[in-house]
Amino acid sequence: MTDSNRPEKRRLSVFGMLLILPAISGAQQLPPVAQQMAKTFGLDSFDRVEAIRYTFSIPGLVPARTWEWHPKTDAVSYEAKDKEGKPVQVKYQRSQIDSQSDLVKGQIDPGFVNDQYWLLLPLHVAWDGATVTDEGMHETPLAKTSAQKIVVKYAASGYSPGDTWDLYVGPDKRVVEMTYHRAVPAPKLPNLVNAKWEGYKKAGPLLFSTEHHGTADGNPFELTFTDVAVKLKGSKDWINAQ
């Protein structure tokens, strides 16, 4: 880890997404709608969060895997099953990733970054230093309703240079849909993903979308989060999202 126990930035592509683990800090200068969106998802209270626990899955593509993340120490716990159905449990420090096994470096940690980014995308808009613009009111790709469009464009470097996320924000400043555009095509990875943001639940100060349905290069797509919970500083109890 780097300064003030902030996670280092990493770029990699899992299921076609540009993923950057945040440097957890105050919000950058953002368009007002993006700032309001990030605040709605808990930006101002994130420093109260001791740990986040959740299970991520993409039916038919990514089996369920459960994570526990401690943002201040960047410690990660992982639980899932291997190809033979045997349970796998791993704990590691992301600051010491270079000393971890090939399994952690090549599979588990990339999976963590991918899943955590999906869970906390509205906060990454404030954390990551990407170029964020307010494009005004637009029709959403899936529901064909009107929403305010925020475009989040990452730098032209890393494994997925120049990738762009379009977030469609409703009047309550919650994301209703998103579109992912891959800038550089990659084999076996989708170039365009459209997904709804539904199943909203709150745990402590954080708001989560737990259901994402849509399309990946025109094919049906579903991504879900279950067993989402948050532990706050000074408490031993988990707050379940509901």
Secondary structure, 3 states (H helix, E strand, C coil): CCHHHCCCCCEEEECCEEEECCCCCCCCCCCHHHHHHHHHCCHHHHHHEEEEEEEEEECCCEEEEEEEEECCCCEEEEEEECCCCCEEEEEEEHHHHHHCCHHHHHHHHHHHHHHHHHHHHHHHHHHCCCEEEEEEEEECCCCCCEEEEEEEECCCCCCCCCCEEEEEECCCCCEEEEEEECCCCCCCCCCEEEEECEEEEEECCEEEEEEEEEEECCEEEEEEEEEEEEEECCCCCEEECC
